Amino acid sequence: MKLYLIRHGEPDYDQVTEANYKGFGRDLSRLTSEGIKQAQAHAKHPLFNTIELLLVSPYTRTMQTALELTRDKDIPVLVE
């Protein structure tokens, strides 16, 4: 089995900063529209035709990225 690592798309920290979230509160940051486009672009890479499982952290931005990566594919997503 091969392991590939990919970073989440560009996050938007404005909302959590305005809410004065600290520490783990920043994990609630969503992707920017550019971050969504980045994830969609990665999803078109031929590598994603061979992925058997997508393992993601429970952060909002990583789960949004996973959604875009697997939107039109039958790839199971495991949140750990």
Summary of the structure (lengths in Angstrom):
residues: 80
radius of gyration: 13.3
end to end distance: 18.9
largest distance: 42.7
contacts: 203
relative contact order: 0.22
helix: 46%
strand: 12%
